[in-house]
């Protein structure tokens, strides 16, 4: 393209840049690794979900190397594994894993494509929070988003509106992300910011319109723990995650490695009080800042309402991002019953574009509105800004 030639969508004047995250740290922390090994060796009960779940395959195939590192009982073996975790299949299905790394390491063309995808996702978040005018790709004159680099203005504006108080979290060195002032922004991190936005918007809307507040957030299926990280660090919330055993161990290591106080499987041992203060927002921390904390629960152990609502506490807000539809109907019904028994609400962001699910080819169970049969009232269905084919909907319990 010459200096006099006007930029067009097919010949952009600027391209977003993908960079390798070489920061030291992340999941490979000796104390947390030792705790994970102790918990893994002491766990009793089933290790995999029912065969109708897409996660049955992940438990058998993708998670196996991680399980072997834990079973070694050697902290150094686990730490070596965690330092190179992006070269393993462990994150298949929910984060930056081996096949993706191999492709991005090898091919510039794929890095360019990934950078553009992450950038487009970030622009959608910016539009959703009002930091950027919403653009229409069919009207190229609307915002020439690939003609100039706007990230220096867009990223701080998004961070301010979402209340982000620091850089994006780190898994381990070796992942690829969009170059930003918050650090390398992976695609999963960019999408997670959309989920954080949904929680923030829901909390504000419910408090403003109905005076409704929540005792804590309970995420059913927490991915790597990115949303929980921002929920605790930035939104200063009490946060619980319910997930499969090996997945919850990666969440524990990720959160602890990024400075979030995390309790692993608190109900595996004798019951004890988890909270160190009445409300997370009242908790003093270093630098006179305030921060929430996280508890990670084993989804294959019995779950009761008492685990997620203490005496005198407001009901929780249950959230689910992109995993309800991949469960069997029986698993969904179990969670619906748990939500109803706690008196909590549900915020769901799930995809409805697929029909059979991945390699399992089981039908996708997207009819989440049947939770209303347990007394919850369905809110409006809305498109999720950051991902096409995804629907946001909340379900409210009656409060007297």
N, C-alpha and C positions, 0 to 999 in steps of 0.2 A: 504494500500500500504506500503510495507516494504522499508527500506532505500536503499536497493540494487535494487529495482524494478524500471525499467525505466518508466517514465511517458508516458501515452498514452492518446489520446483524450477521451477514455472512463474512464480513471483513472488519472485525472489531478493532477499535483503536487501543484497547487494553484488555488483558486477560488476567483473571484472578490467579494467584500463585499458590500451588500446593507445596508445603514444606514438610520435611521429616521432623518429628518431635524428638529431639535429642536431650531433653531435660532429664536430669538424674532424679531418681526417687520413684514415687508411685507405689505399686502394690508390694514390692519386695522389701518389707520391713521385718527385721528379725523377730521382734516381740510378737507382732500380729501373726506371723507365719507359725511360730511355736504354738500360739493359742489355737490356730486353725487345725494344726495336726492333733492336738489334744482333744479338741471337740470332735474331729472326724473319727478318731480311734474309739472314743467313748460313746458314739452315737449308736442307738439301737432302733430298728424298725425298717420299713421298706425304703428302697433307694431310688425307685423310679416311679413315674406317674403311670396311670392306666394306659393301655395300648392304644386307645382312641385319641390320645394327645399327640401333637406333633413333637412334643418334648420327649416322648419315649425314645425317639431316634437319637436326639441329642444326648440323652443320658447314656445310651449304649455306645455311641460312636465318638461324638465330639468331646464329651467330658472324660473319657477314659484316661487320656494321658495325665490330666489334672488329678484324677483319683489315684493314679499310680504314684504320683509325686507325693501326695498326702500320705498314702499307705506306707511309703518308705520309712516314715517316722523320723526322717533326717531333715532338720531345718535347712541345712545348706543345700540339699537336693531340691527342696521346695523353692528356696530363694533363687537358685539357678534357673528353675523352670519359670518362675514369675518374671525374672529379668528379661526373658525371651518369649514371653507368653504370646506375643503377636505372631510368632513363627509356629504356633500350635493351632489345632482346630477348636480349642476350648471355647472361644467366643462365637462359634458358628451360630447364627440365628439371632444374635443380639449385639454384636459389636465388631471391632476391627480384628479379623482373624486371618489364619495362615494364607488361604487362597487369595484374599483381597490384598494382603501385603505382598505376596509374590508378584501379582499382576502390577501393582503400583510401583514396586521396586524396579521392575523390568521395563516398563513402557511409559514413555513420556506422554503419548497420546491418551492413555488412561488417566494419568495424573491431571492432564488438562481437563478432561471430561469430568473427573471427580471434583476438581476445583470449581468448575462452573456449576455443578449440581449443588455443592455446599453453599456457594455464593447465592444462588437462586433461592435456596431454603432460608438463608439468613435475611435476604431481602423481603421474603414473605413475613418473617417475624417482625422485621422493622415496620412493615406496613400494618401489621396487626396491632402493634403497640402505638401506632401513630407517629413513628419517627421518620416515616418515609411515605410519600404519596403512593397509593396502590397502583401498580402498573398493569397493563394488559399486553401480553406478548404479541398480540395481533396488531397492536397499534405501536409501532416501533418509535414513533415520535413522542410517545407519552413520557417515558424516562429512558434516556440512552444509557442504560445501566452497564453496558459493556464498552461504552465509548471513553469513559474516564473512570479512574479509581476513586470511589466514594467511601471506601471502607474506613478511612481515618475519621470521618464524621459519623458514618452509620453505626459502627460497632460501639463507640462510647454512648451514643444515644440509646441503643438497645439495652446496653448494660445499665444505664441510669434508670430507664423505665421498668426494667425487670428487677432492679435493686441488687444487681450483682456487685459483690464487694471485693472481688479479686479475680485472678486468672481462671481459665478453665482447668478442670482437674486433669491429672496425668494417670494413665494406666501403667505403662512402662515405656522406655525409649523404643522407638522404631515405628510408631504409627505415623500416618500421613494426615495432615490437616491444612485447612486454608490459613494462610498467613494473616493474623489479626493482632491487634494490640492486646488482646486477652490471651494470646498464645495460639498454637496451632489448633484450629477448630475442625474436628472430625465431623463426618456426616451425622453420626449418631449423637454427638454433642449438640450439633445444630438443631436436630429434631427434638432433643431433650429440652432445649430452651423453649420450644413450642409447648411442650407439656408443662413446663414451669409457668409459662404465660397462662395456660388454661387454669391451673390451680390458683394463681394470683387473681385472675379475673373472676373466678367463681367465688373465692373468699370475699372479694370486694362487693360483688353483686349481691350475695346472700346477706351480708351484714347491712348493706345500704337499703335493700328492699324489704328484708324480712327480719332484720336484727338477729340473724342466725349466725352463731359462731360454733367452732368445733374444738374438742379437746385435743385432737391430734389428727394427723393424716395417716391412713393405712393404705399402702400401695400393694395391690395383689399382683404379683409378678413384677419384679423391680428391675429387669434388665441387668445392667452392670451396677446400677446404683447411682447413675448420674442425676436423676431427678431428686432422689433422696439427698444427695450431696448439696444441691442448690436449695432444697427445702430446708435443710438444717443450717447451712452456712449463710444463705442469703435471705430466706423468708423467716428464719429463726423459729422453725416449727418443731414440735415433737413429731417424730416420723417413725413409722413402723413399716417394714417390708415383710410380706409373706411370699416365700418362693421355695423351689425345690432345693434339696440339701446342698448339692455341689454348686448350684448357681448362687445360693445364699452365702456360701463360703467365698466365692469370688467377690460378692458385694461387700462382705466384711473386710476383706483384704484391700479392696479398692477404697472404701470409705476411710478406714484407719490410715491407709497410706497417704490420704489427702487431708488428714487432720481432723476428721470427724469422729468424735467419741461414739463408738458403736458397740452394742451389746449383742453377742452372738447366741442365738437359741436360748433366750432367758428362761424359758419354761422347761428346758431339758433337765435341769437340776431342780433342787427344792425351790418352791416359790419364794421370791424375795422382792422387795420394793425396787423398782428400777430408777425412779426419779430422784434426783438430787435437789430439786427445787420445785415449788408449786407450779410454776409456769415457765416454759423455756424462755419467754421474753423477759423474764425477771432475773435471768441467770447472769452473774458477772463473770467475765472471762478476761484474758489478757488484753491490755489495751482498752479496757473499759468497754469492750464490744459485747454484744449479746449473740448467743448462738444456740440452736437446738441440738438435739442428739438423735441417734437412730438406734432402733432395735431390729434385728433380723430374725425372723421366725421360720421354722421348718414346716413347709406346707404339707408334709406327709405325716406329721404328728397331729393328734386331735387338737382342733382349734375351738376355743370357747369365747363367748362374748366378754367374759371377765378379763381375758387377756388384753382387750383393746378398749376397755372402758372401766376406769376405777370409780369407786364410790364418790359421788359428788362431782364427777367430771362430766363436761358436756359430751354428747355423742360424737363419734369420729366422722370424718369424711373419708370414705373408701374411694380410692382412685384405681383405675385400670387403664393402661396404655398399651394397646396392640398385643394383648395376649388372651383376653377373654374368648375371642372368636376361635382361638386355636385349641381350646379345651373341649372335652366331651361335655355333653349337656348335663351329665350327672355331676361333674366337677363344678360347672357353673352353678347348678342348683344348690350345691353345698355352700358355695360362697354367698349366694343370694340369701340363704337361710341365716348365715352368720351375720350378714349386714342387717337383716331384719331384727335379729335377736339383740344386737347392740343398740338399735334405734338410730343407726347412722344413715347418712345419705351416700349416694354413689355418683361419681363423676367418671364417665367412660369416654375414651377416645379410641375407637377401634376401626379397623379397615373392613369394608364390605365389598371390595372389588373382586376378591377371589371367591371361588366356590369350593373345589377340592383343595385340600391343604398340602402343599409341598409333596414330599416323598411318601407321606402316609396315604394321600389321596382320600382322606376322610372328609366328609362334608363339613364346610365351615358353619359353626353355630353362631350366627350373627343376630338371632332374635332375642336380644338382651331385654327388650321391653316386657318380657313375661315376668320380670321381677315385680311388676305392678300388681301381680296376683297376691303378693305378700303385703300389700298395703302402701307401697311407695308410689308417689305421683310422678309421672314422666314429664320432664321439661321439653322444650322444643329441640328438634334435631337441627344441628348446624354443621356446616362444612368446617373441617379442621384446616386452618390456613396453610400449614407447612407441608401437608402431604395430600395429594389427590387421592380420592377414594376412601378417605377416612371421615368418620362422623363423630362429632362431639354431642353428648347428651347427658343431662343430669337427671337423677331420680331422687325425690325428696320424701323422707319419712314424715309422718304426722307428728307434730310436737304439741302437746297440750300445755 
